[in-house]
Amino acid sequence: MFVRFFDGHCFKEDILGLIPLEGNTTGEILFQKIVDFFQENGLDLERINLLVTDGAPSMSGKIKGLSAWLSALAPKMKSLHCLIHQSVLCPQLSGELKNTMDSVMATINFIRSTSSLQHRLFRKLLADMSAEHVDLLLHNNVRWLSHS
């Protein structure tokens, strides 16, 4: 579980905890694991205000998904589909978006994989521009395990 919170001075991001999952991972099982973790660590579930998931039914299902279970305890909580998954899945929705994403991905992968020199020069360019990000990730398509 990854959290973003305000500590009184600034916003911080950190890993809240890792919860091992064995066997099935239904929404109810995920919910119970999170409830147990929160209770063991003296945390208040009602303070959750946003759940970001990968869109799998066990996470985002409106009836039996983790989002539905948590919403019952934290009614102010909102649920979103992960931005990374959205950006990867958006080209599947439209031909124009697909062309744009294909161009961006090809450029990123070219810079990252062509040569070490090109990659170092690009990182130097980002540093010289005082860019927020200092590198590019090699792009991989998100694929659902259930698809072949």
Disulfide bonds with the S-S distance in Angstrom:
none
